[in-house]
Amino acid sequence: MLKAIKYILNFQNPQWNAVLFFHLFFILALCCIHLGFHFLDFLRLQSPQNFFEGALILTSMDAYYYAKGARDFLALLNGSSEWKEILNTLSSLHFLALLGGILAKWTSLEFALTWSSVFLSASTAVMLYLLIYQILKQVVWNLLQILRGLNQPNAESLLFNTFPLCLQFLAFVASLIAILLPSFYQRVGAGYFDTDMLLLTLPLLTFIFLLRFLTRRDLCLKSLALFGISGYLAIAWHNGIQNLLLLGFALFVLLEGIQFLKVRVISRKILAFIAVFLIVLTPSSFCFLALVLLLFGIAKLPQKMSVWLIFSLGYAIFFGALNPLLAQINAYIFGATQHANAYIYASVVNGILETMPTSFSALFARSGGLALFCLAFLGFVAFGVMTFGFWVASLKYSGFLESLFKLPYSCSSCAQDFQESKSLTNLSRPQALLLIFVFLLPFAFLGVASVWLGMRFSFFMTPVIAFGIAFVGLVVLNLLRKFFAIILLASSAVIALWVANLHYQIPPPILKNAEVQAFKDLDFKLHSQDILLSWWDYGYALRYFTKAQVLLDGARHSGAANFPIAKILLSPSLTLFYNFSLEIAQAMQTLPPKQWNQIFEILSHKQGANAYLKELELESKPRALANGAKVYWVLPLRILPLLANINAFMDLDLESGKAHKKNIFVFWDSTQKMSLAPQTTIYLYGDFYTQGIDSQGEESLTQINFGKNSLLLNTHYLKSNMIQILLFANYPNQVTASGDIVRILQLH
């Protein structure tokens, strides 16, 4: 067996190109493992409640936003629309919606919505593999040249026998571990029709072209153009990537400034990179046009690089390159409250489960466990220290760069794979390696910061862990180079056992069949001018399954927009429920959608917030809506666990933004046997509670049991419209209700 492996590893065999074969083999293996595991998880979802009309119900709230865009674009492609209409649609839809519509045209809408995430996210594994392999190849080269520069005899043997399979195997293992991490795996499963499917692929592709550009002798316009286009697509796909790339660019500018102080020169290649990146980092409707003009100018007049740099700086300043970053900092770091024109509201950052602070143990769990996280993080830091050392050495020692990359290819085993690198410039390699590390640093910072910013950001630890594992593996293989074949077999067995013990699954659908059926039944009664009110979590789904107008959704759920809906649901006044709902509906008809966030401020402008709300409680006042529009409330029973979350948006002083007194709400599964004795007072102390005899001065709590669920709440929640409507069927006058699992109220 070992002899057979050693024979296969003989890259001097002229009968076949082993390097290309193993590239294809490892890439195919990564894709097959990724697709196979997700297909098995899809089989676990085979329950009637998870499907509607034969299609899997999507597993992300935001997925229905992109799904609606894909459906609309598909209808446009299938129709006889004019080019002008098609171009207008192209400019208004997200790239994912356009891609979904095209895939649906070739297959079907159901297939595109269910499987796009699985198939397209496999590209992340491919990009990781290719980038890691190229980086490891550069690392080995640099180490060999440093050893030669130190007059170290047999430099090749001090590393391992540098045949490419070692690096290919490391890239494969690191990529496989990365794509199977819960933080990545659970966000790209079947039915997760969201931007995460290419959220890492496009930045990684950008880094690949950047590495290619920096490690060429000449000013390679092809690599520069591909770098610019892939960077543009990465930011257009998700604007959050702009912040990560901008932070990496700032670190690069700092290092480049230090290098300029030392060598007093900036190469034309670096100036071209800076000019292109400034355009890419400044999103605007003219971004792609500006990028094309810049690349055309560099191609025609490369000697005028300073002119093109000034052009890029002017564009970045005019369109505000820093604005998206400042907005994110304000939202996630200084966003405990939301300041509007007249009032101060609660921030949505603290009202979304995925953006709530968590713990390091949760981060470790989503990153493969404590041991794997620590090992990968240590490897990533070591990789950064090494690349920084290369860069410092290139500045400190005269002639170092000139001698570092003149490789006499005496090592026959690596000559085949590294032959193309003979054309590399003397100045590019240390800087290229460090630049890749610098651009990965913000990913690492954001991944660790997920402990404070929310677990959704642990997704960005995926490439960091992959690079860390690859570098640790490089060190281990070097130390045990004589036993490579044994290590190959042993590590394969260990990885197989690790994979076999993975027990997490993809998220289930966000809605049940009965809930979707209720939406569709409602849609039969609706007209396009009708108005639906609900909590923002269900906004995108309601837009997808019905034709009516919806106030709140995943894009419009600021504190200012959430306040009136939260006030209606948590107020104890059924009269306010009726009056305020109709007032909001009338405002939606008269105001443009861009002003719907300020509906409450506009309605209460004359009287002030408190006086306006008190007037709404006085008596029910029917209001006729334009075009015979009707108003409906859509309240799924699954909204009950969100009661405290909704309350946080209304139970505060609008002048100071400070919350009122704390209210008590606990929701749990009755099968957990958290039964409470009657006629007792519950005293809550943080994470635990005690039962005692009623005493004066303590607020009594009520336990409500329904089905397998139980609620423990105080009077504030008990008297709220939401509890009274959903659990006790107490409705306002002039309101008719229907439905069980989804309560639908029509206002007359």
Secondary structure, 3 states (H helix, E strand, C coil): CHHHHHHHCCCCCCCCCHHHHHHHHHHHHHHHHHHHHHHHHHHHCCCHHHEECCEECCCCCCHHHHHHHHHHHHHHHHCCCCHHHHHHHHHHCCHHHHHHHHHHHHCCHHHHHHHHHHHHHHHHHHHHHHHHHHHHHHHHHHHHHHHHHCCCCCHHHHCCCCCHHHHHHHHHHHHHHHHCCHHHHCCCCCCCCCCHHHHCHHHHHHHHHHHHHHCCCCCCHHHHHHHHHHHHHHHHHCCHHHHHHHHHHHHHHHHHHHHHHHHCCCCHHHHHHHHHHHHHCCCCCCHHHHHHHHHHHHHHCHHHHHHHHHHHHHHHHHHCCCHHHHHHHHHHCCCCEEECCCCEEECHHHHCHHHCCCCHHHHHHHCCCHHHHHHHHHHHHHHHHHHHHHHHHHHHCCCHHHHHCCCCCCCHHHHHHHHHHHHCCCCCHHHHHHHHHHHHHHHHHHHHHHHHHCHHHHHHHHHHHHHHHHHHHHHHHHHCHHHHHHHHHHHHHHHHHHHHCCCCCCCCCCCCHHHHHHHHHHHHHCCCCCEEECCHHHHHHHHHHCCCEECCCCCCCCHHHHHHHHHHHHCCCHHHHHHHHHHHHHHHHHCCHHHHHHHHHHHCCCCCHHHHHHHHCCCCCCCCCHHHCCEEEEEEHHHHHHHHHHHCCCCECCCCCCECCCCCEEEEEHHHCCCCCCCCEEEEECCEEEEECCCCCCCCCEEEEECCEEEEECHHHHCCHHHHHHCCCCCCCCEEEECCCEEEEEEC
